[in-house]
Amino acid sequence: MDPASLAKLLAPEGWALLNQLPPYSEEAALRLSAGLRDRGVEPDLVAAALTQSRLRARAAAKFGDFAAGMLFTPAGLEQATRLSVAAHHARRYADAGAALVADLGSGLGGDAMALSALGVPVLAVEADETTAALATVNLRHFPTASVRHADALELDLAAEGVDAVFADPARRTRGGRRVFEPGDWSPPLDAVLGLRTTVPALGMKVAPGIPYSFLPPDAHAQWVSVAGDVVEAGLWFGPLAPEGPGRSALVLSTDGPHVLSESAALSGTPAAAPDAPARAGTVRPVGSYLYEPDGAVIRSGLVARTAEDLDAGLLSEDIAYLTADRLVETPFATPYRVLDHFVFSLKRLRAYLRERDVGPVTIKKRGTAVEPEQLRRQLALKGSASATIVLTRIAGRQSVLVVEPVAP
């Protein structure tokens, strides 16, 4: 958003227009745009208001009802922390007794909002002028939050009285392309890690795919999933990491957008260093149940630990499917009842499913090159019953399991 359009949007007329728009609809956008221009509303203001309306609709998945009073940029929304996750970030700072948190690379202010909601004072620092202006709008209801347009690494933490830092380095270019090399993040990973020599209470958000080799030995690295989707990894240091160094998985399940219904954290053994390889599990024959570990468990290298808790084993080496003979309730893996299994063959699988009058089929896969959509076309099923199949390796052989979800 250019500064001129932003200024018009923040003027009383523009703000009123934005907040009077109906819920965003792609089908109605062109008609609504034409109607507003016919009424004499300036075209650039119409475009800015409709863009914000569209972004607010998208942002509801991350910010819930708060999205209706916020402003966004597409890139800022893409990287913004979900409020349900930001609440867990904020709790670490509140529990550590932080007096002033510097939120470096604050973006649109999601984490600063969560900190402020817990009464933790926060200084949000953002290098992009437009994003900083939008963060100021988004934090307008929180008197303990302030926003500064500045380079995060040029902030004098000691002079500001900062005793804790949260950093969310930009991992996309201005054009929206993902940046995978931590040294190319803005600010770079090493530069942020260097801040802990000044402020030991350091937390930072990193890409979920970060290699273990980039994890410092004094970090507690935690991967977070929301409703089954891995959304981030976080590195925590000093008083923000009461668990001590290691890796963990935080699983957040929801009954709706940002309504937290369950939260549980699974940690590795205290002796496990953050950069240690994931422990290998034990392969065992197919049992009565199949468990699909949550993505955060897989990313954190805690599949073997989960197997121990479930008294389960791996179907095959290096594939994150577990099997067991008894059902154990856990937030860290989705259970399925195993109905049948056999070596994969298109002809045999097609005959098997047709004999059971199967039409709709859910296809899950791991450790196989078979493409589900292509397989679905090749099966050409027309029955009335439904089925769930899992394509994977069993003891190293390409196989198929026929399963059914276990009701909660």
C-alpha positions in Angstrom: 0.0 0.0 0.0 1.4 3.4 -1.0 1.6 6.2 1.6 -1.0 8.3 -0.2 -3.6 5.5 -0.2 -2.8 4.7 3.4 -3.3 8.3 4.4 -6.7 8.4 2.7 -7.7 5.1 4.3 -6.8 6.4 7.7 -8.7 9.6 7.3 -12.2 9.6 8.9 -14.0 9.2 5.5 -11.8 6.3 4.5 -11.9 4.5 7.9 -15.7 4.8 7.9 -15.9 3.5 4.4 -13.7 0.5 5.2 -15.7 -0.4 8.3 -19.1 -0.1 6.5 -18.2 -2.5 3.7 -20.1 -5.8 3.7 -18.2 -9.1 4.2 -15.8 -9.5 1.3 -16.8 -11.6 -1.7 -14.8 -12.0 -4.9 -18.0 -12.2 -6.9 -19.4 -8.9 -5.5 -16.1 -6.9 -5.4 -16.2 -5.6 -9.0 -19.9 -4.6 -8.6 -19.2 -2.9 -5.3 -16.2 -1.1 -6.6 -18.1 0.3 -9.6 -21.0 1.4 -7.3 -18.6 3.3 -4.9 -16.9 5.1 -7.8 -20.3 6.0 -9.2 -21.0 7.6 -5.9 -17.9 9.8 -6.3 -15.5 7.9 -4.0 -12.0 8.3 -5.3 -10.8 5.2 -7.2 -7.6 4.8 -5.2 -9.5 4.9 -1.9 -12.0 2.3 -3.3 -9.1 0.1 -4.2 -7.4 0.4 -0.9 -10.6 -0.2 1.1 -11.5 -3.3 -0.9 -8.0 -4.6 -0.6 -8.1 -4.3 3.1 -11.6 -5.9 3.2 -10.2 -8.9 1.3 -7.1 -9.1 3.6 -9.3 -8.9 6.7 -11.4 -11.8 5.4 -8.2 -13.9 5.0 -6.8 -12.7 8.3 -9.8 -14.1 10.3 -8.1 -17.5 10.2 -5.1 -16.1 12.1 -6.7 -13.2 14.1 -10.3 -14.2 14.6 -12.6 -11.3 15.4 -9.6 -9.0 15.9 -9.1 -9.0 12.1 -12.1 -6.8 11.6 -10.4 -3.8 13.2 -6.9 -4.3 11.8 -4.9 -3.3 8.7 -2.7 -5.7 6.7 -0.3 -6.1 3.8 -0.3 -9.4 1.9 3.3 -10.1 2.9 2.8 -9.1 6.5 -0.3 -11.3 6.8 1.6 -14.2 5.3 4.3 -14.1 8.0 2.1 -12.9 10.9 1.9 -15.2 13.9 -1.5 -16.7 14.7 -2.9 -15.2 17.9 -3.3 -18.6 19.4 0.4 -19.2 18.9 1.4 -15.7 19.9 -0.4 -16.2 23.2 2.0 -19.0 24.0 5.0 -16.8 23.0 3.6 -14.0 25.3 3.1 -16.4 28.2 6.9 -17.2 28.2 7.7 -13.5 28.6 5.1 -13.0 31.3 6.3 -16.0 33.2 9.9 -14.7 33.0 8.8 -11.4 34.5 9.9 -9.3 31.4 9.7 -5.6 32.1 10.1 -4.4 28.5 10.1 -6.7 25.4 11.7 -5.5 22.2 9.7 -7.1 19.3 12.2 -6.9 16.5 10.8 -7.2 13.1 7.3 -6.8 14.6 5.5 -6.8 11.3 1.8 -6.0 11.7 2.0 -6.4 15.5 0.4 -9.8 16.2 3.0 -10.8 18.8 3.0 -7.3 20.3 -0.8 -7.6 20.7 -0.5 -10.9 22.6 2.2 -9.5 24.9 0.1 -6.4 25.5 -3.0 -8.5 26.3 -1.0 -10.1 29.2 0.2 -6.7 30.4 3.8 -7.0 29.2 5.1 -3.7 27.9 6.5 -4.0 24.4 8.4 -1.8 21.9 7.6 -3.0 18.4 10.4 -2.2 15.9 9.7 -2.5 12.2 12.0 -1.5 9.3 9.3 -1.1 6.7 7.6 2.3 7.1 4.2 1.3 5.8 4.2 -1.9 7.9 5.2 0.1 11.0 2.3 2.5 10.3 -0.2 -0.4 10.0 1.2 -1.9 13.3 0.6 1.4 15.0 -3.1 1.2 13.9 -3.3 -2.4 15.0 -1.9 -1.7 18.5 -3.9 1.5 19.1 -5.9 -0.1 21.9 -2.9 -1.1 23.9 -1.3 1.7 26.0 1.7 -0.5 27.0 2.7 -1.0 23.3 4.6 1.5 21.2 5.8 1.2 17.6 9.1 2.5 16.1 10.1 2.6 12.5 13.8 1.6 12.7 16.3 -1.0 11.9 16.0 -3.8 14.5 19.8 -4.3 14.8 20.4 -0.6 15.4 18.3 -0.4 18.5 20.3 0.2 21.7 18.7 -2.4 23.9 20.4 -1.3 27.1 19.6 2.4 26.6 15.9 1.5 25.9 15.7 -0.6 29.1 14.9 -3.7 27.2 15.3 -6.9 29.2 13.8 -9.4 26.7 13.7 -9.7 23.0 11.4 -11.4 20.5 12.6 -11.5 16.9 10.7 -12.6 13.8 13.2 -12.2 10.8 11.6 -11.7 7.4 11.9 -14.8 5.4 10.5 -13.5 2.1 11.8 -11.0 -0.4 9.9 -7.8 -1.2 8.5 -9.7 -4.2 7.1 -12.5 -1.9 9.7 -15.2 -2.7 10.6 -17.4 0.2 14.2 -17.1 1.6 15.4 -20.5 2.8 19.0 -19.7 3.8 19.0 -18.4 7.4 22.0 -16.1 6.6 19.8 -14.3 4.1 16.9 -13.6 6.5 16.3 -10.0 7.5 17.9 -9.7 10.0 20.1 -12.8 9.5 19.9 -15.7 12.0 23.4 -15.2 13.4 22.8 -11.5 13.9 19.7 -12.2 16.0 21.4 -15.0 18.0 24.2 -12.5 18.8 21.8 -10.4 20.8 21.7 -12.9 23.6 25.1 -11.8 24.7 23.4 -8.5 25.7 19.9 -9.8 26.5 19.9 -13.5 27.5 16.1 -13.6 27.4 15.8 -14.1 23.6 13.1 -15.7 21.6 12.8 -15.9 17.9 10.5 -17.3 15.3 12.1 -19.4 12.6 11.0 -21.5 9.6 9.7 -25.0 10.5 12.1 -26.5 8.0 15.2 -25.1 9.7 17.9 -27.8 9.8 19.0 -29.0 13.3 22.6 -28.0 12.4 21.5 -24.3 12.7 20.2 -24.8 16.3 22.5 -23.4 19.0 23.3 -25.9 21.8 21.8 -23.6 24.4 18.4 -23.2 22.6 15.1 -24.8 23.3 13.6 -25.4 19.9 9.9 -25.9 19.7 7.8 -26.8 16.7 4.2 -25.7 16.7 1.2 -27.1 14.9 -2.4 -25.7 14.8 -5.2 -28.0 13.9 -2.7 -30.4 12.3 -0.7 -27.8 10.3 2.9 -27.0 11.3 3.0 -23.2 11.4 6.4 -22.3 12.9 9.4 -23.2 15.0 10.6 -21.1 17.8 14.0 -20.8 19.5 14.0 -19.8 23.2 16.9 -18.9 25.4 17.7 -18.1 29.0 14.7 -17.4 31.3 12.3 -17.9 28.4 13.3 -21.6 28.2 12.5 -23.1 31.6 12.6 -26.5 29.9 16.3 -26.1 29.2 18.1 -26.9 25.9 16.4 -29.5 23.7 13.5 -29.9 21.3 9.8 -30.1 21.8 6.5 -30.2 19.9 3.6 -28.0 20.8 0.2 -29.2 19.4 -2.7 -26.8 19.5 -6.1 -28.2 18.4 -9.1 -25.9 17.8 -12.9 -26.3 17.6 -13.0 -23.2 15.4 -10.8 -20.3 14.4 -8.5 -19.6 17.4 -10.7 -21.3 20.0 -8.1 -23.2 22.0 -9.6 -26.5 23.1 -6.5 -28.5 23.8 -2.8 -27.7 24.3 -0.1 -30.2 25.1 3.7 -30.1 24.8 5.9 -33.2 24.2 9.5 -32.8 25.1 12.6 -34.8 24.2 14.8 -36.3 26.9 16.8 -33.6 28.9 20.0 -35.0 27.5 19.0 -34.5 23.9 20.8 -31.5 22.4 18.8 -29.3 20.0 21.2 -30.1 17.1 21.3 -33.9 17.8 20.0 -36.2 15.1 16.5 -37.6 15.6 16.5 -40.9 17.5 15.6 -44.0 15.4 12.7 -46.1 16.3 12.1 -49.9 16.2 10.4 -51.5 13.2 7.7 -54.0 14.1 4.9 -55.9 12.2 1.6 -54.2 11.4 -0.6 -54.2 14.5 -4.2 -53.4 15.1 -3.7 -49.7 14.9 -1.9 -47.2 12.7 -0.8 -43.9 14.2 0.0 -40.8 12.1 2.2 -38.5 14.2 1.5 -34.8 14.2 3.7 -32.7 11.9 5.2 -30.9 14.9 6.2 -34.2 16.4 7.9 -35.2 13.1 9.7 -31.9 12.6 11.0 -32.0 16.1 12.4 -35.5 15.7 10.3 -36.9 18.4 8.6 -39.8 16.5 10.6 -42.4 18.4 9.7 -40.8 21.7 6.1 -40.8 20.7 6.4 -44.5 19.8 7.6 -45.3 23.3 4.7 -43.5 24.9 2.3 -45.4 22.7 4.1 -48.8 23.0 4.3 -48.6 19.2 6.8 -49.3 16.5 7.6 -48.0 13.0 6.1 -49.6 10.0 9.4 -49.0 8.2 12.7 -47.2 8.9 12.7 -43.5 8.2 8.9 -43.3 7.7 6.8 -41.6 10.3 4.0 -44.1 10.6 3.6 -46.0 13.8 1.8 -49.2 14.6 0.6 -50.8 17.8 -1.8 -53.5 19.1 -3.7 -51.3 21.5 -5.3 -47.9 21.3 -3.9 -45.1 23.4 -5.3 -41.6 23.4 -2.8 -38.9 22.6 -2.8 -35.4 21.1 0.5 -36.2 19.3 -0.8 -38.7 16.7 -4.0 -39.5 14.9 -5.1 -43.2 15.3 -6.6 -45.4 12.6 -7.9 -48.9 13.0 -6.2 -51.3 10.5 -8.7 -53.3 8.5 -6.3 -54.9 6.1 -2.9 -54.6 4.5 -1.0 -56.1 1.5 1.8 -55.4 -0.9 0.9 -52.6 -3.3 -0.5 -53.6 -6.7 -2.8 -51.4 -8.7 -4.7 -54.4 -10.0 -5.2 -56.0 -6.6 -6.1 -52.7 -4.9 -8.7 -51.9 -7.6 -10.3 -55.4 -7.3 -10.2 -55.2 -3.4 -12.0 -51.8 -3.4 -14.5 -52.7 -6.1 -15.5 -55.9 -4.3 -16.4 -53.7 -1.3 -18.4 -51.3 -3.5 -16.1 -48.4 -2.7 -16.4 -45.1 -4.5 -15.0 -42.1 -2.6 -11.5 -42.9 -1.3 -9.2 -41.0 1.0 -5.6 -41.6 0.0 -2.8 -40.9 2.5 0.8 -41.5 1.6 4.3 -41.3 3.0 7.5 -42.8 1.6 6.1 -43.6 -1.8 6.2 -41.8 -5.2 2.6 -42.7 -6.1 0.5 -39.6 -6.7 -2.9 -39.8 -5.0 -4.9 -38.0 -7.7 -3.4 -40.1 -10.5 -4.1 -43.3 -8.5 -7.7 -42.2 -7.9 -8.2 -41.9 -11.6 -6.6 -45.2 -12.3 -8.8 -46.9 -9.7 -11.9 -45.5 -11.4 -14.2 -46.4 -8.5 -17.9 -45.9 -8.7 -19.3 -47.5 -5.6 -21.4 -46.1 -2.8 -19.2 -46.9 0.2 -16.1 -44.9 1.2 -12.6 -46.0 2.3 -9.3 -44.7 3.6 -6.1 -46.2 2.3 -2.5 -45.5 3.3 0.3 -45.9 0.8 3.7 -46.5 2.4 6.4 -49.0 3.0 6.0 -51.9 5.4 9.4 -53.3 6.4 10.8 -51.7 3.3 8.2 -53.0 0.8 5.7 -50.8 -1.1 2.4 -51.6 0.6 -1.2 -50.4 1.2 -3.1 -50.4 4.4 -6.9 -50.1 4.5 -7.8 -48.2 7.6 -10.7 -46.4 9.3 -10.4 -43.3 11.6 -10.9 -43.9 15.3 -13.6 -41.7 16.7 -12.3 -39.3 19.4 
